[in-house]
Structures are given as structure tokens and as C-alpha cells.
Amino acid sequence: MFLYNLTLQRATGISFAIHGNFSGTKQQEIVVSRGKILELLRPDPNTGKVHTLLTVEVFGVIRSLMAFRLTGGTKDYIVVGSDSGRIVILEYQPSKNMFEKIHQETFGKSGCRRIVPGQFLAVDPKGRAVMISAIEKQKLVYILNRDAAARLTISSPLEAHKANTLVYHVVGVDVGFENPMFACLEMDYEEADNDPTGEAAANTQQTLTFYELDLGLNHVVRKYSEPLEEHGNFLITVPGGSDGPSGVLICSENYITYKNFGDQPDIRCPIPRRRNDLDDPERGMIFVCSATHKTKSMFFFLAQTEQGDIFKITLETDEDMVTEIRLKYFDTVPVAAAMCVLKTGFLFVASEFGNHYLYQIAHLGDDDEEPEFSSAMPLEEGDTFFFQPRPLKNLVLVDELDSLSPILFCQIADLANEDTPQLYVACGRGPRSSLRVLRHGLEVSEMAVSELPGNPNAVWTVRRHIEDEFDAYIIVSFVNATLVLSIGETVEEVTDSGFLGTTPTLSCSLLGDDALVQVYPDGIRHIRADKRVNEWKTPGKKTIVKCAVNQRQVVIALTGGELVYFEMDPSGQLNEYTERKEMSADVVCMSLANVPPGEQRSRFLAVGLVDNTVRIISLDPSDCLQPLSMQALPAQPESLCIVEMGGTEKQDELGERGSIGFLYLNIGLQNGVLLRTVLDPVTGDLSDTRTRYLGSRPVKLFRVRMQGQEAVLAMSSRSWLSYSYQSRFHLTPLSYETLEFASGFASEQCPEGIVAISTNTLRILALEKLGAVFNQVAFPLQYTPRKFVIHPESNNLIIIETDHNAYTEATKAQRKQQMAEEMVEAAGEDERELAAEMAAAFLNENLPESIFGAPKAGNGQWASVIRVMNPIQGNTLDLVQLEQNEAAFSVAVCRFSNTGDDWYVLVGVAKDLILNPRSVAGGFVYTYKLVNNGEKLEFLHKTPVEEVPAAIAPFQGRVLIGVGKLLRVYDLGKKKLLRKCENKHIANYISGIQTIGHRVIVSDVQESFIWVRYKRNENQLIIFADDTYPRWVTTASLLDYDTVAGADKFGNICVAEVIMNYHVGETVLSLQKTTLIPGGSESLVYTTLSGGIGILVPFTSHEDHDFFQHVEMHLRSEHPPLCGRDHLSFRSYYFPVKNVIDGDLCEQFNSMEPNKQKNVSEELDRTPPEVSKKLEDIRTRYAF
């Protein structure tokens, strides 16, 4: 068995985010890393929508990321620390839309090791040096400079090693143009290591150490070190030189401290706490991330606590001494892994879990009522300030980036009867978790819908002048009339546009610079800018049946297959070409390409005829109306569309932006098939045809603009968009009802929209999430979802949600009541009334936990619910709250052979589980009967067990339960479940059970799979096989009677008995064998903790496998991964990769430079289009 790995949805969780001007223009961009992916995002400064410009798989673990620019430069570079044992510096090339590796310096072994640098990166704020550090011992400093040709240079590394030292964080200190300085949070463990009593370990303090790079002597010295009172978790650089006082802010538990060397005293301020917080009062509070904003005149920091509250921090200075730190509550947003303040006034929040957000900073929070806390205010040691959290005041949400991270469980099924299965994904954490339903398709935002007086048959938009940014008119054609609407603040009917309203319209367009043309059955109407009208009438009894127009040309087909060609002359007049061309059959469709920039005309006309052919006809004056090539079709064509696609944006000498792409002829057939053919721009030959079946209706094609490039909207029984995105073609259905006709639409509110008609309505739509594979609907949940099962009869989901360190609703209400009573009791006689009012207000206030977070209850505190949900509407049909400290771990829905047709839900629950050091007071198996057609849970009984029931599976009319490391068969009794049989020989802890026939495959938490057979006559569970490798199994799926696929917590997928091994690089938490498209073949779908969804598909022929094996081999050598990791060793991180070919690497073929593509494909005896066709085919055969 040979498999091919394909990613359907890349990981969505963000581990690092940095910002800067990476493309060298004034635009602010964000670079994020998502585990093994680098991505460049650009927020649109006008609309605030975030666009993805580039996504690259690096086939390595990105451990740190920094932006820097050389002094006086205008462009930011990216430094990446990864697991490759190399430091890599990248530059973004906007013209090619790619990251270019400028430097790659090797310094150590690969892999994430303790003493190999890569974990921490720090750059000198002036861009003169970069420090890359390991967790322990090693630090290297590289000096950055320019050479004579202004290219970036990098020095050989300077060592700043110190043995027996752990590093917590490193930053570059802003010292202006003095010698570059780096500050490190360190801890020396040498004494603790040598002291057997453990006393030294208890007394070891963290130190703040400054390293100076002496540029004169070209080496690094350990300049200064001082022990710290509190344990710090990260450092913030304070602007220096002419911009500020320099130095660092140390964020530690409960305090933030300013330190600088010299005479500067330490300034220390406690981190404010929420008033009346339900959290455990003994818990410390830390800042988890920060962002700095600096202008010429001022600077401030935004720091976020682990509850999500953001504080604005400013420093008061006197001369060059800092006198106080001021903190002011700013706003509360979900807890972030990274924050960036952009110069354009946006705050980008890369959430730790769940969706990411872009906020606009509307106010700086200077002149509001919010109290300001200062280090100068007198406080007792250990006391702190209190503030009241509130909804957003200074920030305005402008965009939300969907993120599935973390996906905890997923099932694929067609519960909505849509032919194509949906993915039901349980994701998120705590109060921000959700159940999301993913469908393959692009999300459509509806901007406007208006009713029309009848059923129109076509719609177009036109501009008044070629320089206009936005459209002026929408023209709607009916059976016997034409309606002209003008686009302004509102859309209203106009009568003075010059269009003929008493006839249907076949097409209309802007002609030349400022004239309009309308083609109708009896003629052509040319409307000049000064409203003069020229008409061309059809000869005799003939009418115009089809037409094609662009900015300078009009071609019409008269009845009987006669073509008439018009071209605009320099004076703006439409001139008919002297000859006409008789076609051999009736014309059913025509298309012209847009006029290329700087040319007079489009050279080709495509004509589709009744005889199932498409002909390409030349419009060049030298051989006008001569046939150039022909393609026979399997069915009659319905529509044609020539577009230029797949080009990268180029700027010519005048700074005009245009794209140099390929010409494609798209052919929509009446049988619902779309063909895409390459049109040779010189000879007009047609080659390299790709086909896709779109739906049951004839395919109509419309040219629209998406992200500055041409795209094709194809309409059949559902609408599809064919577009080029990051050097790959995408053909994605729109998640929207059936449309009949469409045109591109541009207005101020909606710069790249689509205007479409459906029955008697006119709709204005926008597609904002290009590149997204799935459109998602999210239903909120209360706690982290762990697993769910589908009730086969009603299709309802039964979900278990469990959170550690959390209160149940009942405990929360009880705690609030208790705190309110304490508030009243603590008040003196005269303050009783006031205290009672405050207590009442406190009991009434209800801040949404999805934003403000849930209170942390402490270790060993658990909260769980069991929820029955309708997956189509997303409404909760039943909700069972478990007691405090009961944690649901497993769920199954089953029938028992002794109770007929009733369905039962079994939930395995742990009681008083403490994770570390592990202890548990036992467990229960709750048994519920599903009543009301699967909508309600009726409690039957609970069965006590001695360990955690972590896995439950129905088995031959009974049920198998893994209780700790015991495997048992239970049957349903009146008062509890009855134990029928058990096996005590499983090594550690049963984490999953799969059954097939008499076989049971048990996954152990660290000993891989154990095969067990149930012998009915002897009533025994017999172990007959196990795995040779110890794997920490997270999930498993049966492929057939003898094979099981599994995944482990280190990110590997294997098929047991070592048929295949593959390192995904992200922890896989669900595996399922299924088909994703109607009529497709089966594949193994996996989802990962970081929000990625991928598939492993089997090869059907030896030739295919051989071909892809060679593609992979050539790409490994010709196109090595961006961050310097070796591809083969990355995919073999824990076990040698076996029998899997990496489709993600093969698909990078499309983004290689053309000459490299040519070399690789020649080695394979193919042409580049043939190779990319093979890549596209294997993808569309199994998925999208």
C-alpha cells in the first residue's frame, strides 16, 4: 500500500506574529507562523479586511521569528529560528510573490534540542546584530551589514556561551548607536545540580544579564548581571537613544519592573487585578504577551494578562531617569499568543485558541474615566490595584480570521442530506469552544438583495469612464425591456443614460475611454460621452443571436451563422470590417479576451458552434477572421470565456500595475462540464485541457475580478469560482443558492463584488475569503468539547464537554452568593446600604465568558456537561450538567441485545481526578436512555468503577469499557451495568477501543495497539498480538479486518504492522476513512490540534506511484525547504518515513521558477503543464 499525503486546510493556530514593511512599500504587513507554515498577511488600511498574500510550508518547526531592518533601510527582513540548526534570513519579493532566502548559516545539529540555538531570537533595534539562543548554554550573535551593492551581509557567529545556564527570554536593548546590547532572563543551575540536599535548588534566583557586542573588538562580553526578586516570564524592550530612556521592563508574577544599568533605581508596579474575581485568590497573575507602539514623539506598550485584559503602559521620565510606571486598563480581548500594533492604527491579536482578530484602535484611552495606576502610589507589599472589566471601548473589531485550532475531534458524515458530506468539527477551548460544520465552498457575504418587477435574463455593470474606479450603471435585461440603474449611495432607475429601454439587451460594455455600447437583437447602439448616439441596424430579416464585446471590439453573429466584426478607430468611431465570415453551423456562444494593456485589440475570438466544436478566429489585421484552430467537444458548448490568469503582478516603467499571465479559454458545456484549455498567445493553438463536472445544468461563464486578477464565475446547478491564488488554480463552489447570470461589480462599499440575478431578485455579493477551502458555521459550546457521537436514527450529536481548572454553573452561582454576603458583612454599620447595593450589582453583572474568560478554579477542579444537539440548526435539545469535579472522558451510543430497539448513551466519568501527581477517587459510567426520537436523555443509573473509564465501544449487543488498564465487557442491568468479562493484561491505560467482528483493537496510552479476540464460548478476552513499537496513541481508525491506522501525540501517523509511517508535524486527534466528494474514492482524513485537515489517499496504479516518487525526489533536491530543514529527515522525525509521498512538497512544483519547472519535468519526460495536470488530477479525484 502506497499513500499520498495532501493538506486540505492548513493549520490555523498562530504561534508567532511579527509586523513590518516586508514588501518595501509603505504598507504594513504581518508575518505569522503556524507551526511549520509561514504566512504573509496584509490588512487593507481602508476596509480593515485581512488578505493572505503568501503561504509557504517550510517542512520544519518554526521556533522563533523576528523582523528587522538595517539602519536607514525601508524594507524589513525576516529572521527565522527553526529546528534545522541554521539561522535563516528571508526577504519577501512582491514581484514574484515569494520569500527569498538571502542567508542560511549552519551552526548546529537539527531537531529541537536543549543546547542547539533557535528557541530564542533577539535583534538589535537598529538592525545591526541578531542573537540566537538555545534553551541552555549556547548563544550566538551574528552581525548584519550591507555590502557595496546594498545587499544584506551576515558575519560569522560570535559565541556568548555559558554552561549550566537556562534561558527564559532574550531581547535586544535599544541603546541608540552605542555597542549593541542584549538582555537575557537566565538561571544558573550549577550549584543546584551539585547540592544533594536540595537547599540550593530552593534558593536559586533568576538573573537579568546584559550581553554587549563590542563592534570594535568584534566579540561579545557578559557586561552585567543581577539577581531578580520575582520569577520573570518575559522582557519588553524600552525605546532608547533619542526616543526614550532605554532599558527593559521585566514582566513577572504579580509585578512589572523597569530596570536599566547605571544609577537608575528599579521601578516596580503590581499588576492590577479584577475586582470581585471568582478566581482562586492565591493565584498569581502574569502578563502573557505585549506589543510596543512608537512614534517620533511618544511610545506606549500594550500588555495582556492571562485573563485577556490589556493594559496600556507608559513611563514617566525626568531627564533620562524613569520615575514611574503607569498602567491603565485598556480593553479585554481573548488571550493572545502574539499581538502587533500596526502603524495604520490596527491591533492584530493572534489568539491562543480560536479565531484571530484585527481591531482598530479608536481611542488611546487617555481622557476617559478609567483610573490610572502608578508605581508611585503607596501600597502594602503583596497588595495590588483593582479595576472593573467592561466591554470594548478603545478598540473596534474590524475583521475576524476563522481558526479551527484546536480541533479536538471530528466526524465526517452527510447529516444534512446534501450529497457531499459535511465535516463536524469540535474545536476551541473553554468558553470559546464551538462545534463547527464545514462544507466545501467559499463563503458569500450578501451586500444587498432587491426585488425586480419581473424575471430578468441578464445583468451587466459598466463604468462611465475608463479611469473610473467604480461602476456607474447596472443594466438589467428582461424578455422585452432593459432597465438601467445608477449606482450611488443607493441604486435607482435612470432614463437618460442613452440605453434603449424598449428591447432586451444581449450585451453592453464601456467602449474606448468614455463611450458605451449596447448590443440588442436588432442592432448596435454606440452612446458617446456627450450623449450622441450612433446606431447600426441589422440587414433585412436577420437578427443578432450572439455577441462578444470588450473595450475596443464588437463581434456579432447574425442568424444563419454570419459573423460581423467591428473595431474602434482612433477617433472613437466603430468601424465594420469589410468582409463578413460565414460559419459552417449556427453560433451558440462567443468570447473575446480583454484588450491587453498597451495594445490596440485582442487577437483572438472564440466561437462555439452547434456541431460541438470551438473555433479560434484571428482578429489581427493581417489575417482577419481567418480560422486558427479548432477543438472538438464532447457536448454542445453553452458559453465561452477567455481570461488571463495565473500571472504575477508586474509594474512597468510607468508604474502601471498589470499582470503577465497565461491566456485560458474556459468552455462551459450543456451537460454541466467545465473545460479549461490553454490558448497559445502567438499561434492561437489550444492545448492542455482540464475538465471538471460542476452540476446538472448547462454551465454559463462570467468574467469577474478577484484580488486584482481575472477570475471566472461558472454557473450550473451551483455556482463555482475558478481563480488563481498563490500560484495554484482553485475551483471552489460558492456556498449560496443557485444563480442565473452575473457580472463583476465595483463600488465604494464593495470594491470587488459580484452582481447577480436569481429568479426575480437582484443580489450584490462579495467573496472575501479567497483561498479558504471550507465555509464554516459555528455553534458555541460551554466547555472544551472532548468527543461526540452521532445518533444513527435522528442524526443528533451527543457531545461531552469537559474543562479542568473550572467551576460548574452551580458552583459559580454559589461562590458569587458567598462573595456577595462577605462584602455586606465586611462593611461597617454606616456603609451597609452601599455594600448591599454593590453586592446586588455584582450578582447581576454577567460578562460573557467567551471574551472575558472563565474563572480559574484551581488544580483538580473539573466541570462537565453532556449536550444533545441538532447539527443542522445548531440548537441544543438537552443539556445535562454533571457535578463539580466529575469529568466526562468518553461517550458511546449503543443498543443492548436484551432491550430491543431502545438506544442508550453511556458516558464515562472520572471523579476527583488530579493530573499531577496523578490520583483519582474512582469513576462512574452514567447510562441514559435516548427518548423523544433521540432528543432527550433520560437518566437510568450510574455504575461505579475503580479507575477512569477513558474508552467505551459497543460490542455484539453489549459494551466494552476500558477502565484504567482493565478491559471489560458490560451488559445492561436494572440497577447498574453488569460486568461479564475482563482482561487485566494491558500495560498502562486504555485510551481507545475499536471493534470488528470478534476482534477488539485496544490502543494503549503509550504501548501502541493490542489485538484482542473475544471467545464467546469460554467468555474470555484473549490478547493475540501487539505492536513492536511503543507509540503514544491519540486516535485510531480501522481500515479493514487486518489493518488499523493510528496517530500518536508526537505528530506521526502509521498503519500498524508498519505498512506506513509518516510525520505530519502536528498532533493528530482524529482519523476517519471516508469519501469527501460524491462519486470520489475513499481516503483517510485526519485533523490536527493546530486546526489542519489533511488526507492520505492510496495510489491506484504503479505508474502513478512511480511518477510521484520521482517528482518528490526531484523537488527535494531542486526546491529544498525554506528554513533549511531536510525534507526527508523532517518527515522521518521519529520513525523513518515509509510508503508515503508528500503531496504538499510535490505541489510546490507550481510555485517553482519556470526554468526549474522545465528541468524537473524534462527529467520526468513530461512538460510542466502535464506535471501540474497530474498534481491537480490526484487532488480532484479524492477531494478538492
KABEL-V209734 format. One line per field, one symbol per residue. psi: psi as a letter, one per 30 degrees, with the letter a starting at -180 (. if undefined). A space follows every 10 residues. Layout:
psi: ???
//
This chain:
psi: kklkkkkekl kfkkekklla ifgfafkklk klkidgkkkk kjkjfefgkk kkekkkkfhl kjflkkklkl kglgkklkkk kagfgkkkkl kkjeefilkk jekjkkfall ljlegklfek kkkkfggflk kkllfkdkkk kkkkalaegg lklkllkkkh kjlhkkkelk lkkjgbgakk kkkkjlkkge eeefjffgee effklklkkk kkjjfefhlk kjekkklkel jkfllkkkka bffafaalkk kakflkkkkl lafjlkkkkl kllkkhkflj ffklklkfll kkkkafflll kkkklfffkk kkklkkljcg kkelkkkkke lklkklfkkk jlfggljkjj kekallkklk jelghehafk kkklffkkkl kflllkljll lkefkkkflk jkkfkkjfkk kklifghgek llkjkjlakb fgllkkjkkj lkkkkjekkk klfajlflkl kllekffkel lekkkkkaeg lkkkkkjbel jlklfgffkk fgllkelllk kbegllkkkl fgakjjjleg gkkkkkkkkb fllkellkla ffkkklklkg gkkkkkkklf fgkkkkkell kklflkkfll kkllklkgle lkfkkkkklf ghlkkkkkgk eehkgkkelk kklflkkell kkljlgllkk kaeggkklkj alkkjkjklf ggkkkkkkjk fefglklikk kkkeaflkkk kkklkkhglk lkkkkbflkl kjlkjhgkkk jklkillkle klllkklefi fiakklkjcg lkkklkjfhk fkekkkkkkk lelkkelllk jfefglkjkk kkklhlklee eeeeeeeeee eeeeefllef geeeeeeeee eeefkikkff eflkkkflkg klkllkkkkj fefgkkekkj kllkgkjkfl klklkkfggb gkkkkkkkkk khkkejkklk galljkkkkj lhhgfkkjkd lkjklfakjf kkkkjhgakk kjjcgkklkl lkaeflkkkf klkggkeekk flkkkjbfkk jkkleggbkk kkkjjeefhk jkkflllfkj kikellkkea ffkkklllfg gkklklghel kkjefkkkfk kkklkfkkgl lkljklklfg glkllkkkkf leeeeeeeee eeeeeeefil leggkkeefe fheekkkkgk kjfeeeffef glkeeeeeee fefghlleee efeeeeeeef efb.
//
